[in-house]
Amino acid sequence: MQRETLILEDESEFSGFVFGASTNATDEVIFQTGMVGYIELLTDPSYCRQILVLIFPLIGNYDVPDEKAVDDFGIQRWIESNKIYASGLILKKHNVPGLYGIDTRMLTKNLREYRTILGKIIMKGTDPASIPFQDLNIDNLMIQVSIQKPYIINPTGKISIACINCGMKNNQLRILCQLEFDGLFLSSDPGDPQTQYPETITIIESWITSETIKPVFGIGLEHQALAAGMKIIKLKYGNRGIIHDSKPFFSVQFYPEYCAGPRDTENLFQIFLDVIQSYKSTKSINVETYLVEQLTKHSSTDNAPLPAFYKRVKRVLILENNQVIKAINEDNVYTVVLNQSTSIPQTAKDLLSKVYPFSIIPNYVEQILRIHRPDGILLSFDEETALHCGVHLHESGILQKYSCNVLETLIQSIQSITDQCLFTQEMADIGEKVVSYEVVKSLEETLISAERFDHPVLVCATFPEGDRISGYTDNRKELISLVTSILAGLSQSLIDKSQSSIDKSKLLIDKSFKDWRKIEYEVVRKQYNNCIVICNMENIDPLSCCTDHSIVVASNQTLSNDEYNLLRSVSIKFIHHLGLSRLSALASKTTGYPLAYITVKLAFGLNLAELINNITNQTCACFEPSLDYVVIKISKWNLDKYDQCSNKTESSSTTAIRHRYIIEHLYGLTKINRWFLYKFETILKFIFTCTDRLVGAKKLFLFQAKHLGFSNQQLANCLDMFEAEVFQACEQCGIRPFMKQIDTNKICHEFFVSGDIVECMTVENEKYNPPLDPITGLPENFSLTEIRELFMNFLDNGGFSIDIQYCRSTKAR
């Protein structure tokens, strides 16, 4: 593997492995924190003559699109221009160098401290002094990215617009063609407008000073070009915009049309259209007033439900869930919890006012309501049993009888998402489709519907209470057995359905989507319909495998930019329409965002912008996350309790790869995405070849093992050695563990992170020195595992004796 080095102006160096073209490069170095859209980024003219640092580890996970494919307007569909403009990343075809194996987290933390910094990629064997740093502002970059002569797109449009192309993206053209408006659009561009584009500045100045007023919309660097000759400086973290106080001129520093990103601010183009149409009809509107009005709308749809009960509560009842107790306790709210778990009163007894260890049954809940008289109840943090119980209490009038209001998500919304028929109608109202299904009442009708859909089919109750009364069937015999079991389960339900307005004794027969990919989005919504997407997750196993039993990866690894943002937009539209407080709840367990905590605060009437992230202490809760790492949740299958089960049993995929099954054959059997299967194969082949017992190229072998994520214990098992022997071999090769700071706010270290949550690393460059407790001299807020790893590192450097005390408050010192 050939190596190259990235050298910055501040003399810092980052060594990595070459892919793409083997050539030197020198230009400005920038970073980009998006998690999808690498192809769109590379072909974006705004990155002309820039060395681009991509944070999220997603390269190579989905296919490269056809560069010649076009849309209805004749614009290239999948890329942002006709070539790659970035000076450094990929591809060999376009003679662009790339590096991998660099600690991008450390590099980003370095780059964020500079407004601009130059860098150069130097091939091994090249004298760095022979390649000088080159300032891109010296050259006229607009000539490299703009068109050579004017042309017209969508000539049949009713209204026309003049576009000054300083590096226009294809997606900008596509949006303008779809909206058909009239005015001046200033596209984003690379470089410095005040020094490189004097003629363009003159044109803009003449337009905005003309007696004939025409609306102007600028994006990116044209936001600065609207200064029309005045001096400009680049600010740190410059996602800003301007609005003229009387004329129809406005611009933004960011990219609202960004094809490699969300579509949340594409409405700025629609706002521009509205402004232009108002001036054309001589009924001009004030741009500043109209922008603020459109961007602060409380509801994105006319039919969106009104906010649930938002007011200060003094007493609250929680059914089953304990994630929200801390958030509620901070507001000095009297808390009553109904939960069968005995761990809650043991671990959170100081935070609770009263705990009832009973099953969630309407009769029990009614007695609690009569005794404690809470003025609010939280339902949507819990499993389906609690949701159905809450619906029953609402329909029977018990909640109204005791003046107990449902906080957060409305009862109507809960009914819509738990009843398939209502859910289908809600989706039709917003133009979204769901799987085909039929409602049946008996075994005979079920068999007829199954024949119509053809096996396999999914069978479930119209108002299910968990996976115990649903399932897939592949043939008639399995269908008869499952339907009989479901009907019996419905008759034994704990919740009395006789008083419900919904007939819950019916069954649903769905057309099976078995083997499709399963993607989940975590969205949080405040009371006025503002949403942020915490993250999304991808199940490695296809549909038909429950999430609890599958391996879950966050964020997704196999969706393209178009697919990712399409599903993201649908999830936001869905949560808007139904008025939900949040979708999914795995973020608190995996990616570090306290979703349940934040949602409780929102239920009490607080705003996302008012809540400070208590990890960074620098950003607010409305900051949409962007990861620079991948989280994997693996279910633990404990076989120790089975006497006759061997602990040497391996998975079917492992056995298949061991027997040299090809990936295409495995994909046909499992429907697991090929990218995951190739990763499995890489790890397993490494295990299968662990027979040299650390002889020969020992350092390379250990380096590869650590890059693949092997611990010393795992290597010892593979090599049939003691863990201490592997540890000693790593020491001899200079591979040592050290602590590294994790950005749990998931902003890729674009902003300073003040938290002290760390991970143990062995193959990266950056070391993290955490703050020490003034009394004990040990790191603050560290877990026992973290301290153990840190002690191992300290002791190996010479050693010292220390007395470790354990505090019952779960804080180790």
C-alpha positions, 0 to 999 in steps of 0.5 A, a space after each residue: 500500500 502506497 503512502 501519502 502525507 497531508 501537510 498543512 500550513 501550520 506544519 502539522 502532518 497526517 499520513 495515510 494510504 493512497 487511493 485514486 490517482 498517485 499524484 501531488 496536490 496543493 490547495 485549501 483544506 476544508 472539511 464537510 460533516 455530511 453523512 451522505 452524498 459523496 458523489 454530489 460533493 465531489 462534483 460540486 463546483 463550490 469545492 473547486 481547488 479544495 482538498 476535501 475532508 469527509 468525516 463520516 465513514 461511508 465511502 464505497 458503500 453504495 454504487 457510483 451512478 451513471 454520469 450520463 443520466 439526465 432528468 426531464 430538463 436535460 440536467 445530469 440527474 445524479 451529479 452536480 456538474 460534469 466533472 470532479 472539482 475537489 483537488 483531493 479525494 478520489 477518483 483515478 479516472 479524473 486524476 484526483 488523489 485520495 487518502 484514507 487511514 487518516 484520523 479525520 477527527 483530529 484533522 477536523 479539530 485542527 481545521 476548525 480553528 482556522 478560517 482558511 488553511 492551505 495544505 498539500 498532498 505529497 507522494 512518498 519520495 517527493 520533497 515537500 519543499 519542492 511543492 509550495 503552498 498555493 493560494 486558490 484566491 490568486 487564480 480566477 476560479 469562476 472561469 474554471 467552473 462557469 459556462 463559456 456562453 449563455 444558454 436557456 433551460 426550460 424555454 416554455 416557462 411562463 416566467 424567466 429568470 437571469 442566472 449568473 453562473 459562478 459555479 451553479 449546481 445542477 440541483 439549483 437549475 432543476 429547482 428553478 426549472 420546476 418553479 418557473 420564476 422571474 428575477 436574478 439568481 446568483 449561484 454559489 461559487 468558489 473563491 473570493 468575489 471581491 478580488 476575483 470577479 470584478 465584472 460580476 460585482 459590477 453587474 450585481 451592483 447595477 442590478 440592485 441600484 437600478 430604478 426597476 426593482 427586481 428580486 435578487 436571491 444569492 447563495 453561498 459566496 454570492 451572499 458575499 457578492 451582494 456586498 457589491 464592492 464593499 469589504 468582506 471578511 470570512 467569519 468562523 462558523 459562517 452559516 448566516 444570511 442577510 435580508 434587505 430592510 426594504 428591497 427584495 434582496 436576500 441571500 444565505 451563506 449555506 446551500 438551501 438546495 444542497 443535493 448532498 443533504 436535507 431538503 428542509 430549506 428548499 422552501 427558500 426557492 418557493 419564497 423567492 418565487 412568491 416575492 417575484 410574482 408579487 412584484 410582477 403583479 404590482 402587489 409587492 410584499 416586504 421580503 423580511 416580513 414574508 421570510 420571517 412569517 414563512 420560516 416561523 410557521 407553527 404548522 406545515 400542514 393545515 390538518 396537523 393536530 394541535 399541540 397536546 397539553 402543554 402547561 406546567 404540571 405538578 404531578 405526572 404519572 408514567 407507565 412503565 418507562 424509567 428513561 424520563 424520570 431524571 428529566 421530570 425530577 429536575 422540574 420538581 414534579 411529583 412522579 408516580 411510576 407504574 412498572 413491574 420492574 423491581 430495579 426502578 425503586 432500587 436505582 432511582 428511589 431518590 428521584 421518585 415520589 411513588 412506585 407501583 410494581 404492578 402490571 399495566 391494567 386499566 383498573 390499576 391505573 384508575 385506582 392510581 389516578 383516584 389516589 394521587 390525582 396527577 394532572 398529566 400522564 405520559 404514554 408514548 415513552 412505553 411499549 404497546 401495552 401502555 399505549 393501548 391502556 391509555 387509549 382505553 382510559 381515554 375512550 372510557 372517560 376515565 382520564 377526563 373523569 380525573 382531569 388527567 391530561 395526556 402529555 406529549 402525543 395526542 390520543 388520536 395520534 396514538 390510535 392512528 399509529 396502532 390501528 392499521 386501517 386508520 394508519 393507512 387512511 392517514 398515509 393516503 391523506 399525505 400522499 404516501 402509500 402503504 403495503 396492500 392489506 385486507 381486513 378479515 374476521 375469520 379463518 375462512 376469510 383469512 385463507 381466501 385473502 392469503 390465496 389472493 396475495 400469494 404466500 408469504 403473507 403477514 398476519 396480525 391483529 388490527 390493534 396488536 399488543 406486541 409481536 406475540 400475535 403477529 407473524 409471517 407464514 409461508 404456506 397454508 398449514 402455517 397460516 392456519 396455525 398462526 391465525 388460530 393462535 392470534 385469535 386465542 391471544 386476542 380473547 385473552 388480552 388483559 385490556 377489555 376491548 368491549 368498550 372500545 370504539 375500534 373493533 379489535 377482534 379483526 385480523 389483517 392480511 398484508 402482502 409480505 415485504 419479507 427480505 426488504 431492507 429495514 430503515 428507521 429514522 429517529 425524529 423529534 418534534 416540538 409543539 409547533 412542528 419544528 423537527 430535527 432528525 437525530 439519526 437513522 438506523 439500518 438493520 443488517 437483517 432484512 424484514 421479518 427479523 425483529 429489530 431486537 434480534 438483529 444487528 443494528 447499525 447507526 447511521 445507515 451504511 448502504 443508502 445513497 444520498 437520494 434514498 436517504 433524504 427521500 426517506 428523511 423527508 417522508 419521516 418528517 412529513 409523517 410526524 408533522 401530519 400525525 402530530 407525534 412527539 418523536 419517532 423511534 427511541 433507540 438514540 438514547 441507547 446508541 448514539 448519545 442523544 438524550 431523546 427521551 430526556 429532551 422529549 419530556 422537556 418539550 412535553 412540559 412546553 420548553 423549546 428546542 432552542 431553549 434546551 442546552 446540550 448538557 454534554 457539549 454545553 455549547 450547542 442547543 438541542 435543536 442542532 441536528 446531529 452529524 456523526 463521525 463514527 458508526 454505532 453497532 447494536 448486537 443482540 446478546 444470545 446467551 447460550 450458557 443457560 442451555 445445558 446441551 448447547 455448545 458455546 462453539 456454535 457459530 452463525 450460519 453466515 460464518 459457516 457458509 463463508 468458512 465453506 467458501 460460499 460466494 457472496 452472491 450465493 449468500 445474498 440469495 440465501 439471506 438477502 443481507 446487503 452485499 456490502 455487509 456480507 463483504 465486510 463479514 467475509 473480510 473479518 472472517 477470512 482474517 480469523 481463518 488465516 490466524 495460523 502464523 502465531 505472530 511469526 513473520 510480519 508481526 507488526 503488519 498482522 497486528 496493525 491489520 487486526 486492530 484496524 478490523 477491531 480485534 481486541 487482545 482477548 479475541 486475538 488470543 482466542 484466534 491464535 490459541 494464546 494467552 491474552 498477555 502474550 498478545 499484549 506483549 506482542 503489541 507492546 513490542 510493535 508500538 501498538 498501545 491503547 490510549 484514550 480519545 474524546 468522543 463527540 457525543 453531540 455528533 457534530 463531528 467536532 465542528 464545534 468545541 466539545 466540553 464533555 469527557 466521554 472517551 473511547 479506548 483506541 489503538 490505531 489512531 494518532 490523537 491522544 486525549 488528556 481528560 480533566 482530573 478530579 482535584 481530590 482523587 487525581 483521576 479523570 472525572 466522569 469515567 466509568 470503571 472500564 475506562 479507568 481500567 484501560 487508562 491504568 493499564 496505559 499508565 502502569 505500562 509506562 513505569 507504574 505506580 500504586 494507587 487506592 481505588 475507591 468505588 462510590 455508590 453514585 455510579 461514579 468511579 474514582 
